[in-house]
Amino acid sequence: MNKELRDKFISHWRKYFPNAELPITFQYSDDTMGIEKEKLFEGHHCIFAQLTKVRRGDSVCMQDESVNCRGGKRYLGFSHTLFPGFECFLSHDEAGEGERYKRTPELVTECMKHLPFISVKKNIIFKRWDRLNEEDAPQAVIFFATPDVISGLFTLTCFNNAASDAVITPFGAGCASIVYHPYQEELNGTKRAVLGLFDPSARKFVKSDLFTFSIPFSKFVEMIDEMEESFLITDSWSIIKGRMGKVNQIE
């Protein structure tokens, strides 16, 4: 990736989103890119917990065996199938046990028909934006953001787009909203941004005032070039920018 582009965004980000957290990125790779493979945690462990250190500046390489959340394996592209009984897990079984994110198992089955498997390489690499270098080729850029920051990202996404759905909010796991869906948007050329982290199972691992906003990389490059001619230079944004003074602490 072009280092000038990296540094240009950092400069604009600090100017228009003071003290806001830098985004992270992901990319699929045939090799580990010199990053030690992420170790497997014992018991159920959401990848959002593992991404905390990426947000702090450490780079992470995940493989199939690095992820022990069965849904995470599917949405990161390491598994073709979901585990037996997933429909009841996401809804409920005959005894009433389950997450109850969908009213019936049949609704889960119907929902999953619209989520085809994505074929990926052996490794998925997560890096914070300022850690990117020339060898990197991100597929998407992921923000962990407060409502004011999301307001800016949302409006910038729509700045050069006449469509009413330049940003989408598909139902799914937290990892689907930051990896699966933005990756599909990049592959399909539709390049819509994805607002996410509404999944209660994933929200347990982040601060209560954060959501995610994930942008296909090709769209993000366009947005960087448009920042200095957008609403970000107006008095309206200066008022919002002025209350971004408190540094967000990453948990």
C-alpha positions as CSV (number, residue, x, y, z in Angstrom):
1,M,0.0,0.0,0.0
2,N,1.1,3.5,-0.8
3,K,2.7,5.1,2.4
4,E,1.7,8.6,1.2
5,L,-1.9,7.5,1.2
6,R,-1.5,6.1,4.7
7,D,0.0,9.3,6.0
8,K,-2.5,11.5,4.2
9,F,-5.4,9.8,5.9
10,I,-3.7,10.0,9.3
11,S,-3.2,13.8,8.8
12,H,-6.8,14.3,7.8
13,W,-8.1,12.1,10.5
14,R,-6.3,14.0,13.3
15,K,-7.5,17.3,11.8
16,Y,-11.2,16.4,11.4
17,F,-11.7,13.7,14.0
18,P,-9.4,14.8,16.9
19,N,-8.6,12.1,19.4
20,A,-10.7,9.5,17.6
21,E,-9.3,6.0,17.4
22,L,-7.4,5.0,14.3
23,P,-9.1,2.2,12.2
24,I,-7.8,-1.3,11.8
25,T,-7.6,-3.2,8.5
26,F,-7.7,-6.8,7.4
27,Q,-6.3,-8.7,4.4
28,Y,-6.1,-12.3,3.3
29,S,-2.6,-13.7,2.6
30,D,-0.9,-16.9,1.5
31,D,1.7,-16.4,4.2
32,T,1.9,-14.9,7.7
33,M,3.7,-11.8,6.5
34,G,6.2,-12.3,9.3
35,I,3.6,-12.1,12.0
36,E,3.4,-14.8,14.7
37,K,0.2,-16.9,14.3
38,E,-2.4,-16.1,16.9
39,K,-2.7,-18.7,19.6
40,L,-5.9,-20.6,20.3
41,F,-7.7,-19.5,23.4
42,E,-9.3,-22.2,25.6
43,G,-13.1,-22.2,25.6
44,H,-15.4,-19.9,23.6
45,H,-13.6,-16.7,22.7
46,C,-14.9,-14.0,20.4
47,I,-12.4,-12.5,17.9
48,F,-13.4,-9.1,19.1
49,A,-11.4,-9.8,22.3
50,Q,-8.4,-10.7,20.1
51,L,-8.8,-7.5,18.1
52,T,-8.3,-5.3,21.1
53,K,-4.5,-5.6,20.8
54,V,-4.8,-4.7,17.1
55,R,-6.6,-1.5,18.0
56,R,-3.7,-0.8,20.4
57,G,-1.1,-1.3,17.6
58,D,-0.1,-5.0,17.5
59,S,-0.6,-6.9,14.2
60,V,-2.3,-10.2,14.3
61,C,-2.3,-13.2,12.0
62,M,-5.2,-15.6,12.3
63,Q,-5.6,-19.0,10.7
64,D,-8.4,-21.6,11.0
65,E,-6.9,-23.0,14.2
66,S,-6.6,-19.5,15.8
67,V,-10.4,-19.2,16.0
68,N,-12.4,-21.3,18.3
69,C,-15.7,-19.5,17.8
70,R,-17.6,-21.7,15.4
71,G,-19.5,-18.7,13.9
72,G,-16.2,-16.8,13.6
73,K,-14.7,-19.6,11.6
74,R,-17.6,-19.4,9.1
75,Y,-17.6,-15.6,8.8
76,L,-13.9,-15.3,8.5
77,G,-14.0,-17.8,5.6
78,F,-12.2,-20.8,7.3
79,S,-15.2,-23.1,7.4
80,H,-17.7,-24.0,4.6
81,T,-20.4,-25.0,7.0
82,L,-22.0,-24.1,10.3
83,F,-22.1,-26.5,13.2
84,P,-25.0,-28.9,13.6
85,G,-27.8,-27.3,15.4
86,F,-26.8,-23.8,14.6
87,E,-30.4,-22.9,13.7
88,C,-31.5,-23.8,17.2
89,F,-28.5,-22.1,18.8
90,L,-29.3,-18.8,17.1
91,S,-33.1,-19.2,17.8
92,H,-34.0,-21.9,20.4
93,D,-34.5,-25.6,20.7
94,E,-37.5,-27.6,21.9
95,A,-36.5,-26.9,25.5
96,G,-36.5,-23.2,24.8
97,E,-32.7,-23.0,25.1
98,G,-30.8,-20.7,22.6
99,E,-29.6,-17.2,21.9
100,R,-33.1,-16.1,20.6
101,Y,-31.7,-13.8,18.0
102,K,-34.3,-15.2,15.6
103,R,-37.9,-16.2,16.5
104,T,-37.7,-19.7,14.9
105,P,-34.9,-22.0,13.6
106,E,-36.6,-21.9,10.2
107,L,-36.0,-18.1,10.0
108,V,-32.3,-18.8,10.7
109,T,-32.2,-21.4,7.9
110,E,-33.8,-18.9,5.5
111,C,-31.4,-16.1,6.6
112,M,-28.3,-18.3,6.0
113,K,-29.3,-19.0,2.4
114,H,-28.2,-15.4,1.6
115,L,-24.7,-15.8,3.0
116,P,-22.7,-17.9,0.6
117,F,-19.3,-19.2,1.7
118,I,-16.3,-17.0,0.7
119,S,-13.2,-18.7,-0.5
120,V,-10.1,-17.2,1.2
121,K,-6.4,-17.8,1.6
122,K,-4.8,-19.5,4.6
123,N,-4.2,-16.4,6.7
124,I,-6.1,-13.3,7.7
125,I,-3.9,-10.4,8.8
126,F,-5.2,-7.6,11.0
127,K,-3.2,-4.4,11.3
128,R,-3.9,-0.9,12.6
129,W,-3.9,1.7,9.8
130,D,-0.6,3.4,11.0
131,R,1.1,0.0,10.9
132,L,0.5,-0.6,7.2
133,N,3.5,-0.7,4.8
134,E,4.1,-1.1,1.1
135,E,3.6,-4.9,1.2
136,D,0.1,-4.6,2.5
137,A,-3.1,-4.8,0.4
138,P,-6.1,-4.3,2.8
139,Q,-9.5,-5.6,1.8
140,A,-11.4,-3.3,4.2
141,V,-10.9,-0.6,6.8
142,I,-12.7,-1.1,10.2
143,F,-13.5,1.7,12.6
144,F,-14.5,1.2,16.2
145,A,-16.4,4.5,16.7
146,T,-18.7,6.6,18.8
147,P,-21.9,8.1,17.4
148,D,-20.3,11.4,16.5
149,V,-17.5,9.6,14.6
150,I,-19.9,7.3,12.8
151,S,-22.0,10.4,11.8
152,G,-18.9,11.7,10.0
153,L,-18.0,8.4,8.4
154,F,-21.6,7.8,7.3
155,T,-22.0,11.2,5.7
156,L,-18.6,11.0,4.0
157,T,-19.5,7.6,2.6
158,C,-22.7,9.1,1.1
159,F,-20.9,12.3,-0.1
160,N,-20.2,11.0,-3.7
161,N,-23.0,8.5,-4.0
162,A,-26.6,9.1,-5.1
163,A,-27.8,5.7,-3.7
164,S,-29.9,5.6,-0.6
165,D,-28.1,2.5,0.6
166,A,-24.5,3.5,0.5
167,V,-24.3,2.2,4.0
168,I,-25.9,-1.2,5.0
169,T,-26.7,-2.9,8.3
170,P,-27.1,-6.6,7.6
171,F,-28.1,-8.9,10.3
172,G,-25.3,-11.1,11.5
173,A,-22.5,-11.8,14.0
174,G,-20.2,-9.0,14.9
175,C,-17.4,-10.6,12.8
176,A,-19.7,-10.8,9.8
177,S,-20.1,-7.1,9.9
178,I,-16.4,-6.3,9.9
179,V,-15.1,-9.1,7.7
180,Y,-17.6,-11.1,5.7
181,H,-19.9,-8.3,4.5
182,P,-17.3,-5.6,3.6
183,Y,-15.2,-8.3,1.9
184,Q,-18.3,-9.3,-0.2
185,E,-18.9,-5.6,-1.0
186,E,-15.3,-5.3,-2.2
187,L,-15.5,-8.5,-4.3
188,N,-18.9,-7.5,-5.8
189,G,-17.8,-4.0,-6.7
190,T,-20.8,-2.6,-4.8
191,K,-18.5,-1.0,-2.2
192,R,-21.1,-0.2,0.4
193,A,-20.0,0.5,3.9
194,V,-21.2,-1.7,6.7
195,L,-22.5,-0.4,10.1
196,G,-22.2,-3.2,12.7
197,L,-21.6,-4.5,16.1
198,F,-25.2,-4.9,17.0
199,D,-24.6,-8.5,17.9
200,P,-25.1,-8.8,21.7
201,S,-22.6,-11.7,21.9
202,A,-19.8,-9.5,20.5
203,R,-20.8,-6.3,22.2
204,K,-19.7,-7.8,25.5
205,F,-16.1,-7.3,24.4
206,V,-16.1,-3.6,23.6
207,K,-17.1,-0.3,25.3
208,S,-20.8,0.4,25.5
209,D,-20.6,3.5,23.3
210,L,-18.9,1.9,20.3
211,F,-20.2,0.5,17.0
212,T,-18.2,-0.6,14.0
213,F,-18.1,1.0,10.6
214,S,-16.4,-1.1,7.9
215,I,-15.5,0.3,4.5
216,P,-14.2,-1.7,1.4
217,F,-10.8,-0.5,0.7
218,S,-11.3,0.8,-2.8
219,K,-14.2,2.9,-1.5
220,F,-12.1,4.1,1.4
221,V,-9.4,5.4,-0.9
222,E,-12.0,7.5,-2.7
223,M,-13.2,8.9,0.6
224,I,-9.7,10.0,1.7
225,D,-9.4,12.1,-1.5
226,E,-12.8,13.7,-0.8
227,M,-12.4,14.7,2.8
228,E,-11.0,18.2,2.2
229,E,-13.9,19.1,-0.1
230,S,-16.7,17.6,2.0
231,F,-18.9,18.8,4.9
232,L,-15.8,18.2,7.1
233,I,-14.6,21.8,6.3
234,T,-17.9,23.4,7.3
235,D,-19.0,25.2,10.5
236,S,-21.6,22.4,11.1
237,W,-18.8,19.8,11.5
238,S,-16.6,22.1,13.5
239,I,-19.2,22.1,16.3
240,I,-19.2,18.3,16.4
241,K,-15.4,18.2,16.0
242,G,-15.1,20.5,19.0
243,R,-16.7,17.9,21.4
244,M,-14.3,15.1,20.3
245,G,-11.8,16.3,22.9
246,K,-11.9,13.4,25.3
247,V,-9.6,10.6,24.3
248,N,-11.3,7.2,24.0
249,Q,-9.6,4.5,26.1
250,I,-9.5,1.1,24.4
251,E,-10.6,-1.7,26.7
